[in-house]
């Protein structure tokens, strides 16, 4: 992540103890009040019926979070899409396309990253997360656009999608959703308890009540007692809500240049350069340690960073000069790294999948009731209608 973001997090977390820390936090707290007024006012327009969300012809599943930073949305979206496919649903994925080429030029633009026939747009147009989803979900339409109203309509008009799955949409209120799943990072669930910019909350915590279910991600990183307290706090905000616990489990290691599988044990006892542009790079680095890597050397860039040839050449130089085993990176980052830019440097890609520790049945029940049973091309038993 950038130096600015690192320093900001040190400040809002209270780690910054310099004399100017408290006055700076007070200033950010005042700005949070202004931000709260804007967000609450906009949300009130929907709650009072002054603003009306648009309804698509197919059911809509929204996945998002209440804080900024990584909660593992993309991996969760992939798991949910695969689950829907197993039940006979033909979904489309709608993503904002953060920093994507097309979305920067026209607010209403829609780009089809992938259709049933395969990839249509390169990563320079799609952005990293939509490209990762497109490559790992063959045959699934993936569309990007700032306004999911337009990308959702195109998903229906062009592909007759049985359902639309919205990536990062908890604060996108202009499209009516049949189910909202909220992801909460168990290691920092509520962003230090303050709204932006004093904390990491995107909206007041009462917004959690809109969720049909909550998935606690990175759950194994905290104790069972901490998870119990967190569940209690969530259930106090919305009694009876379905709460599941999940981890992002490393499942495969592959050679970035050839795509060939590598034994995940290759990470053991190696000293790797951990290259990432993530909202929560610590989670990736901790996974490497858990897999046996010896003191991974962080090479952190800001979330969604577009790598240059010079930066990757610099990473390769660090591997050589510091005597490291090689570079290990994430699926999200790998789609932005041309293999030829790494010269002869070893580069491994760590692939992860979502695995539930508890509550999977409750989440699947919500999916069945609110998405599968309402999908126009699927019967109530989850098999394709003739």
C-alpha positions in Angstrom: 0.0 0.0 0.0 1.1 3.6 -0.4 3.0 5.5 2.3 0.0 7.7 2.7 -2.4 4.8 3.4 0.1 3.2 5.8 0.5 6.5 7.7 -3.3 7.0 7.8 -3.9 3.6 9.2 -1.2 4.1 11.9 -2.9 7.4 12.8 -6.6 6.1 13.0 -5.6 3.0 14.8 -3.9 5.0 17.6 -0.5 3.5 16.8 0.9 7.0 15.9 1.9 8.4 19.3 3.7 11.6 18.1 2.5 14.9 19.6 0.5 15.8 16.6 -1.4 12.5 16.6 -4.3 13.5 18.8 -4.9 16.8 17.1 -4.8 15.1 13.7 -7.3 12.4 14.9 -9.6 15.2 16.2 -9.5 16.8 12.8 -10.4 13.6 11.1 -13.2 13.0 13.6 -14.7 16.4 12.5 -14.5 15.4 8.9 -16.2 12.1 9.8 -19.2 14.1 11.0 -19.5 15.8 7.6 -19.2 12.5 5.8 -21.8 10.9 8.1 -24.3 13.6 7.3 -23.8 13.1 3.5 -24.1 9.3 3.6 -27.0 9.3 6.1 -28.9 11.9 4.0 -28.5 10.0 0.8 -29.6 6.7 2.5 -32.6 8.5 4.0 -33.8 9.2 0.5 -34.2 5.5 -0.1 -35.6 4.7 3.3 -38.3 7.4 2.9 -39.2 6.4 -0.6 -38.0 9.6 -2.2 -35.4 7.6 -4.2 -36.6 4.4 -5.9 -34.2 1.5 -6.7 -34.4 -0.1 -10.1 -35.7 -3.7 -10.4 -34.1 -6.1 -12.8 -36.0 -9.0 -14.5 -33.8 -11.5 -12.6 -32.9 -11.8 -8.9 -29.9 -9.8 -7.6 -27.4 -11.0 -5.1 -25.2 -8.2 -3.5 -21.9 -8.9 -1.8 -20.1 -6.1 0.0 -18.6 -4.8 3.2 -19.2 -2.0 5.7 -15.5 -0.9 5.8 -12.9 0.0 3.3 -10.1 -2.5 2.9 -10.0 -6.1 2.0 -12.5 -8.6 3.3 -12.1 -11.2 0.6 -15.0 -10.2 -1.6 -13.7 -11.5 -4.9 -12.9 -15.0 -3.6 -16.4 -15.0 -1.9 -18.1 -13.9 -5.2 -16.3 -16.8 -7.0 -17.5 -19.3 -4.4 -21.1 -18.0 -4.6 -21.2 -18.1 -8.4 -19.9 -21.6 -8.5 -22.5 -22.6 -5.9 -25.3 -21.1 -8.0 -24.0 -22.9 -11.1 -24.1 -26.2 -9.2 -27.8 -25.6 -8.7 -28.5 -24.9 -12.4 -28.4 -21.1 -12.3 -26.6 -19.2 -15.1 -25.4 -16.0 -13.3 -23.6 -12.9 -14.5 -21.1 -11.0 -12.4 -21.5 -7.2 -12.2 -18.4 -5.3 -10.9 -17.7 -1.6 -10.5 -14.4 -2.0 -12.3 -12.3 0.1 -10.0 -9.6 1.9 -12.0 -10.8 0.1 -15.1 -10.0 1.8 -18.4 -13.5 2.1 -19.7 -15.2 3.2 -16.5 -12.8 6.2 -16.1 -14.0 7.7 -19.4 -17.8 7.5 -19.3 -19.9 7.2 -16.2 -22.6 5.1 -17.9 -20.2 2.9 -19.9 -20.6 -0.9 -19.7 -17.7 -3.2 -20.7 -18.2 -6.9 -21.1 -15.1 -8.4 -19.7 -16.1 -12.0 -20.5 -19.1 -13.7 -22.2 -20.0 -17.4 -22.5 -17.4 -17.7 -25.3 -14.5 -16.4 -23.2 -12.5 -13.2 -22.4 -13.4 -10.1 -24.4 -11.5 -7.3 -22.6 -7.8 -7.3 -21.4 -6.9 -6.4 -17.9 -6.0 -2.8 -18.9 -9.7 -2.3 -19.6 -11.3 -4.5 -17.0 -9.2 -4.0 -13.9 -7.8 -6.7 -11.8 -10.7 -8.3 -9.9 -13.1 -8.6 -12.8 -10.3 -10.1 -14.9 -9.5 -12.6 -12.1 -13.2 -13.6 -12.0 -13.4 -13.9 -15.7 -10.4 -16.2 -15.9 -11.5 -18.4 -13.0 -15.2 -18.6 -14.0 -15.1 -19.7 -17.6 -18.4 -19.2 -19.4 -19.8 -16.8 -16.8 -20.5 -13.3 -18.2 -18.6 -10.6 -16.3 -19.5 -7.0 -16.9 -18.1 -3.8 -15.4 -19.6 -0.3 -15.1 -19.9 2.4 -12.5 -23.7 2.1 -12.6 -24.8 -1.4 -12.1 -28.3 -0.5 -13.4 -26.9 -0.4 -16.9 -24.6 -3.4 -16.6 -27.4 -5.4 -15.1 -29.8 -4.5 -17.9 -27.1 -5.6 -20.4 -26.5 -8.8 -18.6 -30.2 -9.6 -19.0 -30.6 -8.2 -22.6 -27.5 -9.9 -24.0 -27.1 -13.0 -21.9 -30.5 -13.6 -20.3 -28.7 -14.2 -16.9 -30.8 -16.1 -14.4 -29.3 -14.0 -11.6 -26.9 -11.0 -11.2 -24.1 -11.2 -8.6 -22.9 -7.7 -7.6 -19.3 -7.5 -6.4 -18.8 -4.7 -3.8 -22.3 -3.4 -3.7 -23.4 -2.9 -0.1 -23.4 0.9 -0.6 -24.9 0.7 -4.1 -28.6 1.4 -3.5 -29.9 2.3 -6.9 -30.4 -1.4 -7.8 -32.9 -3.5 -5.8 -31.4 -6.6 -4.4 -33.1 -9.8 -3.4 -30.3 -10.7 -0.9 -27.4 -8.8 0.6 -24.5 -10.7 2.1 -22.2 -8.6 4.2 -18.5 -9.6 4.6 -16.8 -8.6 7.9 -13.1 -9.1 8.4 -12.8 -10.8 11.8 -9.4 -9.2 12.4 -10.7 -5.6 12.2 -14.5 -5.9 11.9 -15.6 -2.3 12.2 -12.6 -0.2 11.1 -11.6 1.2 14.5 -15.2 2.2 15.3 -15.3 5.4 13.3 -16.5 6.5 9.9 -14.2 7.7 7.2 -11.7 9.4 7.4 -11.4 9.0 11.2 -11.9 5.3 10.8 -12.6 2.8 8.0 -16.4 2.5 8.2 -18.1 3.4 4.9 -21.4 4.0 6.7 -22.8 3.9 10.3 -23.1 0.4 11.8 -26.9 0.4 11.7 -26.5 -0.2 8.0 -25.7 -3.8 8.8 -29.4 -4.3 9.4 -29.9 -4.3 5.6 -27.9 -7.5 5.3 -29.7 -10.9 5.0 -26.6 -12.7 6.2 -23.1 -12.0 7.4 -19.9 -13.9 6.6 -17.0 -13.4 9.0 -13.9 -13.7 6.8 -10.4 -14.5 8.1 -12.1 -16.1 11.0 -9.3 -18.4 12.0 -7.0 -15.4 12.6 -8.9 -14.6 15.9 -9.8 -16.7 18.9 -13.1 -18.5 19.3 -13.9 -16.1 22.2 -13.3 -13.1 19.9 -15.5 -14.6 17.2 -18.3 -15.3 19.8 -18.2 -11.7 21.0 -18.2 -10.4 17.4 -21.2 -12.6 16.6 -23.0 -11.3 19.6 -22.5 -7.7 18.6 -23.8 -8.4 15.1 -26.8 -10.3 16.4 -27.5 -7.4 18.7 -27.7 -5.1 15.8 -30.0 -7.4 13.9 -31.4 -10.3 15.9 -31.8 -13.6 14.1 -29.5 -12.7 11.3 -27.6 -15.6 9.7 -23.9 -15.4 10.7 -21.3 -17.7 9.1 -17.5 -18.0 9.7 -15.1 -18.6 6.9 -11.4 -18.6 6.0 -9.6 -18.0 2.7 -7.7 -21.2 2.4 -4.6 -21.6 0.2 -5.3 -24.5 -2.1 -2.8 -24.3 -5.0 0.5 -22.9 -6.1 1.3 -22.5 -9.7 4.1 -21.2 -11.9 3.2 -17.8 -13.2 5.1 -18.2 -16.4 3.9 -21.6 -17.5 0.7 -22.2 -15.4 2.1 -25.5 -14.3 1.1 -26.6 -10.7 3.8 -26.4 -8.1 3.7 -28.2 -4.8 2.5 -25.9 -2.1 5.2 -27.3 0.0 7.6 -25.3 -2.2 6.9 -22.3 0.1 8.3 -24.1 3.1 11.6 -22.8 4.5 12.0 -20.4 1.5 12.5 -16.7 1.8 10.1 -15.2 -0.7 9.3 -11.7 -1.8 5.6 -11.3 -1.1 4.4 -9.0 -3.9 0.9 -7.7 -3.5 -1.4 -4.7 -4.2 -4.2 -5.5 -1.7 -6.4 -3.7 0.8 -5.1 -6.0 3.6 -1.7 -7.3 2.5 -1.1 -8.7 6.0 -3.5 -11.5 5.4 -1.6 -12.7 2.4 1.7 -12.5 4.2 0.4 -14.3 7.2 -0.9 -17.1 4.9 2.7 -17.5 3.6 4.0 -17.8 7.2 1.3 -20.4 8.0 2.4 -22.4 5.0 5.9 -22.5 6.2 7.6 -19.6 4.4 10.4 -18.1 6.4 10.0 -14.4 7.1 8.4 -13.3 3.8 9.8 -9.9 2.6 6.8 -7.6 2.0 6.7 -5.7 -1.3 3.4 -3.8 -0.8 1.7 -1.6 -3.3 -1.6 0.2 -3.0 -4.8 -1.7 -3.7 -5.5 -2.3 -7.4 -2.0 -1.1 -8.3 -1.1 -1.4 -12.0 2.5 -2.6 -12.1 5.1 -1.2 -14.5 7.9 -3.1 -16.1 10.4 -1.0 -14.0 8.7 -2.0 -10.7 8.7 -5.7 -11.6 12.3 -5.5 -12.7 13.1 -3.9 -9.3 11.3 -6.8 -7.6 13.4 -9.3 -9.6 16.5 -7.4 -8.6 15.6 -7.6 -4.9 15.2 -11.3 -5.2 18.8 -11.6 -6.7 20.5 -9.1 -4.4 18.9 -10.3 -1.2 19.3 -14.0 -1.9 15.5 -14.7 -1.9 13.9 -17.8 -3.2 11.7 -15.9 -5.7 8.5 -13.9 -5.9 5.1 -15.1 -4.6 2.0 -13.2 -5.4 -1.8 -13.4 -5.5 -4.2 -14.3 -8.2 -5.5 -10.7 -8.2 -2.0 -9.4 -8.8 -0.9 -12.1 -11.2 -3.4 -10.9 -13.9 -1.5 -7.6 -14.1 2.0 -9.1 -14.3 3.2 -10.1 -17.8 5.5 -13.0 -17.3 8.2 -11.6 -19.6 8.7 -8.6 -17.3 10.1 -11.0 -14.7 12.9 -12.2 -16.8 14.4 -15.3 -15.3 13.0 -14.7 -11.8 10.9 -17.4 -10.2 7.3 -16.3 -9.7 4.7 -18.4 -8.0 1.0 -17.6 -7.7 -0.9 -18.6 -4.5 -4.5 -19.5 -5.2 -7.1 -19.5 -2.4 -10.6 -20.7 -2.0 -13.3 -19.9 0.5 -13.9 -22.5 3.1 -16.6 -22.3 5.8 -15.9 -23.1 9.4 -19.6 -22.7 10.4 -22.9 -21.4 9.1 -22.6 -22.6 5.5 -26.0 -24.2 5.6 -27.6 -21.0 6.7 -26.0 -19.0 3.8 -27.0 -21.7 1.3 -30.6 -21.6 2.6 -30.7 -17.9 1.9 -29.3 -18.4 -1.6 -31.9 -21.0 -2.3 -34.9 -19.0 -1.0 -34.0 -15.6 -2.4 -32.0 -16.3 -5.5 -32.4 -19.8 -6.9 -36.1 -20.1 -6.3 -36.7 -16.8 -8.0 -34.4 -17.3 -11.0 -36.5 -17.3 -14.2 -34.6 -20.2 -15.9 -34.5 -22.5 -12.8 -37.2 -24.5 -11.2 -37.9 -24.5 -7.5 -35.7 -27.6 -7.0 -32.7 -25.9 -8.5 -32.5 -27.8 -11.7 -32.8 -26.1 -15.1 -36.4 -25.6 -16.3 -37.0 -27.4 -19.5 
